[in-house]
């Protein structure tokens, strides 16, 4: 019996080795990165592959989603056990309608228009461009001006190896230091015909989500919001090129043991195809079902428009996937059912003047962002 048990253990170990994902050596990552190659994960459970920048751009033009894991691949191998990071979060039905009603009434389309006018004035917000870094600095200065009266709120750049920084605003919890509730959007934009210098106003992708978060932060601060558990607002760099900014932050949180209760992404909230029903489309994959049920109840309680389930958005389609990958409950409400969403993204035509753009529509997403952090953190 002892021999048989040992044999079984050996066979089990061999099976694990046979099924294990090969580890890419550190030296290979250093050498190939120095040659300008990028390590891309193209599908779940498939080994990442090296691609040139031109090959990477062709994938983006073809609409193929991917994680660019060049910077995080080795860090992901150091993840602590998921049980050390994940929490048994519950998401009860909304119960703060009376407190939220006056706060939500403060959400201003005029403010969001003003913010977006500044953002779209940058030639582009590409992650390697000077204007991308300038846009990041402008967002930081804007949120610092909003939060300057509060010693319990910090706003800072999260620097990366590329030009553009991400931004994190942290509101401390009054009774607990964890878990944290996070809402995020990406601030970068791209013109797929000419990424570095092409005109990319990015009004909807993701200027709308970016200003939804700025305005949501403003009204919460104006209302004297002080959560019991901490809340964070994130604006990510380099989403358009493989979710680089959100991956860097999510990976760092996982390895640091920062417990996250829930994450919601706002990526495009300003358009729905003329003649179609106005809805808040909920992404179907790479989300937590319990949190998605909670989001449905939020929309029913706090929005004038209904929710509708979307088709799967696919692998690595937005920043929520970075958090899902590290084990965080995630949701992603989207501007329209896929096919009724904005066809002008990733070009010079992504402006607020296109037929179908609606500030009244985007306003609903800003309100849901406010309700999300309030209900989960008070």
C-alpha positions in Angstrom: 0.0 0.0 0.0 2.8 2.4 0.8 4.4 1.8 -2.6 1.1 2.3 -4.4 0.5 5.6 -2.6 3.9 6.8 -3.5 3.4 5.8 -7.1 0.1 7.6 -7.2 1.8 10.7 -5.9 4.5 10.5 -8.6 1.9 10.0 -11.3 -0.1 13.0 -10.0 3.0 15.1 -10.0 3.9 14.1 -13.5 0.4 15.0 -14.7 0.6 18.4 -13.1 4.0 19.0 -14.8 2.6 17.9 -18.2 -0.4 20.2 -17.9 1.5 23.2 -16.5 1.9 26.3 -18.5 5.6 26.7 -19.5 7.3 29.5 -17.6 9.0 32.0 -20.0 12.6 32.5 -18.6 13.5 35.9 -17.2 16.4 36.3 -19.7 14.1 35.7 -22.6 11.7 38.5 -21.4 14.6 40.9 -20.9 16.2 40.2 -24.3 13.0 40.2 -26.4 11.6 43.2 -24.6 14.8 45.1 -25.3 14.3 44.2 -29.0 10.9 45.9 -29.0 8.8 42.7 -28.9 5.7 42.4 -26.8 4.3 39.4 -25.0 0.6 38.9 -25.7 -1.9 36.6 -24.2 -4.5 36.0 -26.9 -6.8 33.5 -25.3 -7.6 32.0 -21.9 -5.4 28.9 -21.2 -3.2 29.5 -24.2 0.5 30.3 -23.8 1.4 34.0 -24.5 3.3 34.7 -27.7 5.8 37.4 -28.8 4.7 39.9 -31.3 6.2 43.0 -32.9 4.6 46.4 -32.4 3.4 46.3 -36.0 1.9 42.8 -35.5 0.2 44.1 -32.3 -1.3 47.0 -34.2 -2.7 44.7 -36.9 -4.4 42.6 -34.2 -6.0 45.8 -32.8 -7.1 46.8 -36.3 -8.7 43.4 -36.8 -10.6 43.8 -33.5 -8.7 41.0 -31.7 -8.6 41.6 -28.0 -5.5 40.6 -25.9 -3.7 41.2 -22.7 -0.2 42.7 -23.2 1.5 40.9 -20.3 5.1 42.0 -21.0 5.4 43.9 -17.8 3.2 41.7 -15.6 4.0 38.2 -16.7 6.7 37.5 -14.1 4.7 39.2 -11.4 1.7 37.0 -12.1 3.9 34.0 -11.4 4.3 35.3 -7.8 0.6 35.6 -7.0 -0.2 34.5 -3.5 -3.0 31.9 -3.1 -6.3 33.3 -4.2 -7.7 32.6 -0.8 -5.3 35.1 0.6 -6.7 37.8 -1.6 -10.4 37.1 -2.4 -13.1 37.9 0.1 -16.5 36.4 0.6 -18.3 39.5 -0.5 -22.1 39.8 -0.4 -24.1 42.3 -2.4 -27.5 43.1 -0.8 -30.3 45.0 -2.5 -30.0 48.8 -2.6 -31.1 50.3 0.7 -29.9 54.0 0.6 -32.4 55.6 -1.8 -33.3 58.4 0.6 -29.6 59.4 1.1 -28.7 59.0 -2.5 -31.6 61.0 -4.1 -30.2 64.4 -3.3 -26.7 63.4 -4.2 -27.7 62.0 -7.6 -29.6 65.2 -8.3 -26.3 67.1 -8.2 -24.8 65.1 -11.1 -24.3 67.7 -13.9 -24.2 67.3 -17.6 -22.7 70.8 -17.9 -19.7 69.8 -15.8 -19.1 66.6 -17.7 -19.3 68.6 -21.0 -16.7 71.0 -19.7 -14.4 68.2 -18.6 -14.7 66.4 -21.9 -14.1 69.5 -23.9 -10.7 69.7 -22.3 -9.9 66.1 -22.8 -10.9 66.0 -26.5 -8.8 69.1 -27.1 -5.6 67.1 -26.7 -4.6 65.8 -30.2 -4.8 62.3 -28.7 -4.3 60.6 -25.3 -2.1 57.8 -26.7 0.0 56.1 -23.9 3.3 56.9 -25.6 2.5 60.5 -26.6 3.3 63.7 -24.7 -0.3 64.6 -25.0 -1.3 61.4 -23.3 0.9 62.3 -20.3 -0.5 65.9 -20.4 -4.1 64.5 -20.3 -3.2 62.4 -17.3 -1.7 65.4 -15.5 -4.8 67.4 -16.2 -7.1 64.7 -14.7 -4.9 64.5 -11.7 -5.0 68.3 -11.2 -8.8 68.3 -11.7 -9.4 65.6 -9.1 -7.0 67.2 -6.7 -8.9 70.5 -6.9 -12.1 68.5 -6.1 -10.7 66.8 -3.1 -8.3 69.4 -1.7 -10.5 70.1 1.3 -10.4 66.5 2.5 -7.5 65.1 4.4 -9.0 61.6 4.2 -8.7 61.7 0.3 -5.5 61.3 -1.7 -5.0 61.7 -5.4 -1.8 60.6 -7.1 -0.2 59.4 -10.3 0.6 55.7 -10.7 3.6 55.8 -13.0 4.5 53.1 -15.5 7.4 52.3 -17.8 5.6 54.2 -20.6 4.9 57.9 -20.9 1.3 58.1 -19.6 0.5 57.6 -16.0 -2.6 56.1 -14.4 -4.4 58.0 -11.6 -5.8 56.7 -8.3 -8.0 58.6 -5.9 -8.4 56.9 -2.5 -11.1 57.8 0.0 -10.3 56.2 3.4 -12.9 54.2 5.2 -14.1 55.6 8.6 -14.4 52.2 10.3 -12.3 49.8 8.3 -9.2 49.8 6.0 -10.6 47.1 3.7 -12.1 45.8 1.5 -12.0 48.5 -1.1 -14.7 49.3 -3.7 -13.3 50.5 -7.0 -14.7 52.2 -10.0 -12.5 52.6 -13.1 -12.3 54.0 -16.6 -9.5 54.3 -19.1 -8.3 57.8 -20.0 -6.2 56.9 -23.1 -7.4 57.2 -26.7 -6.0 55.9 -30.0 -6.3 56.4 -33.7 -5.6 53.0 -35.3 -4.6 54.5 -38.6 -1.8 56.5 -36.9 -1.5 55.8 -33.2 1.4 58.1 -32.2 0.3 61.3 -33.8 -3.1 60.7 -35.4 -6.0 62.7 -34.1 -7.9 60.7 -31.5 -10.3 62.9 -29.5 -11.7 59.8 -27.8 -14.9 61.5 -26.8 -16.8 58.3 -26.2 -13.9 55.9 -25.9 -13.3 56.5 -23.1 -13.8 60.2 -22.5 -17.4 59.6 -21.3 -16.3 57.0 -18.7 -13.5 59.3 -17.6 -15.8 62.3 -17.0 -18.5 60.1 -15.5 -15.9 59.3 -12.7 -14.7 62.8 -12.3 -18.3 64.1 -11.9 -19.2 61.2 -9.6 -16.2 62.0 -7.4 -17.2 65.7 -7.4 -20.8 65.1 -6.2 -19.8 62.6 -3.5 -17.2 65.1 -2.1 -19.7 67.9 -2.3 -22.2 65.8 -0.3 -19.6 65.1 2.4 -19.5 61.4 1.6 -17.4 59.4 4.1 -17.6 55.6 3.5 -17.2 53.0 6.2 -15.0 50.9 3.9 -12.6 52.6 1.5 -13.4 53.6 -2.0 -11.1 54.2 -5.0 -11.5 55.9 -8.3 -9.1 54.8 -11.0 -8.3 56.3 -14.4 -6.1 53.9 -16.4 -3.4 54.5 -18.9 -2.8 52.3 -22.0 -6.1 50.3 -22.0 -6.3 50.5 -25.8 -3.0 48.6 -26.3 -3.7 45.5 -24.1 -5.0 46.7 -20.8 -1.5 47.7 -19.6 -2.4 50.2 -16.9 -5.2 48.2 -15.2 -3.1 45.0 -15.4 -0.2 46.7 -13.6 -2.4 48.0 -10.8 -4.5 44.9 -10.4 -1.4 42.7 -10.3 0.2 45.0 -7.7 -2.9 44.9 -5.6 -3.0 41.1 -5.8 0.6 40.7 -4.8 0.3 43.3 -2.0 -2.8 41.5 -0.6 -5.1 44.5 -1.0 -8.6 43.1 -0.7 -11.1 44.4 -3.2 -14.8 44.0 -2.6 -16.0 44.9 -6.1 -14.9 46.6 -9.3 -16.9 48.3 -11.9 -15.7 49.6 -15.3 -17.2 52.5 -17.2 -15.9 52.3 -20.7 -18.1 54.2 -23.2 -21.4 55.6 -22.0 -22.4 58.3 -24.4 -23.9 56.6 -27.5 -26.7 54.4 -28.7 -27.7 53.8 -32.3 -30.5 56.1 -33.4 -33.8 54.2 -33.5 -32.8 51.6 -31.0 -34.0 51.2 -27.4 -32.0 53.1 -24.9 -30.7 50.7 -22.3 -27.7 50.0 -20.0 -26.2 46.9 -21.5 -24.5 44.6 -19.1 -21.6 42.5 -20.3 -22.1 38.8 -20.0 -18.6 37.4 -19.6 -15.7 38.0 -17.3 -18.1 39.3 -14.6 -19.3 38.1 -11.2 -22.9 36.9 -11.4 -23.7 38.0 -7.8 -22.3 41.5 -8.4 -24.2 41.7 -11.8 -27.4 40.9 -10.0 -26.7 43.7 -7.6 -25.9 46.0 -10.6 -29.3 45.2 -12.1 -31.0 46.2 -8.9 -29.0 49.4 -8.8 -30.1 50.3 -12.3 -33.7 49.6 -11.5 -33.5 51.7 -8.3 -31.5 54.7 -9.6 -31.8 55.0 -13.4 -34.5 56.1 -15.7 -33.4 53.5 -18.3 -33.6 49.7 -18.1 -30.8 47.2 -18.1 -30.4 44.6 -20.8 -27.9 41.7 -21.0 -25.4 42.1 -23.8 -23.7 39.3 -25.8 -20.2 38.3 -24.5 -17.7 41.0 -25.1 -14.8 38.5 -25.4 -11.4 38.0 -24.0 -9.7 41.1 -22.5 -12.2 43.5 -23.9 -11.8 46.2 -21.2 -10.2 46.9 -17.9 -12.6 44.8 -15.8 -10.9 41.8 -17.3 -7.7 42.8 -15.5 -9.4 42.6 -12.2 -11.4 39.5 -13.0 -8.1 37.8 -13.9 -6.8 38.4 -10.3 -10.0 37.1 -8.7 -12.0 40.3 -8.0 -15.8 40.4 -8.5 -16.3 42.7 -11.5 -19.1 44.2 -13.6 -19.2 46.3 -16.8 -22.3 48.3 -17.8 -22.0 49.5 -21.4 -23.6 52.1 -23.5 -25.6 49.8 -25.8 -26.1 46.3 -26.9 -23.1 45.3 -29.1 -24.0 46.4 -32.6 -25.9 49.4 -31.4 -22.7 50.9 -29.9 -20.5 53.7 -31.2 -19.0 52.8 -34.6 -16.7 55.9 -34.6 -14.2 54.8 -31.9 -10.4 54.6 -32.5 -10.6 57.3 -35.1 -10.7 61.1 -35.5 -14.5 60.8 -35.8 -15.0 59.9 -32.1 -16.6 63.2 -31.1 -19.7 64.4 -29.4 -21.1 65.7 -32.6 -21.9 62.3 -34.1 -25.6 61.4 -34.5 -26.5 59.1 -31.6 -24.3 60.7 -28.9 -26.4 61.6 -25.9 -25.3 63.4 -22.7 -28.6 62.4 -21.1 -27.6 58.8 -21.7 -24.2 59.2 -20.3 -25.7 61.0 -17.2 -27.3 57.7 -16.2 -23.9 55.9 -16.0 -22.5 58.7 -13.8 -25.4 58.2 -11.5 -24.9 54.4 -11.4 -21.2 54.9 -10.6 -22.1 57.1 -7.6 -24.8 54.6 -6.4 -22.4 51.7 -6.8 -19.7 53.1 -4.5 -22.2 54.5 -2.0 -24.3 51.3 -1.6 -21.2 49.1 -1.3 -19.2 51.2 1.1 -21.5 53.0 3.6 
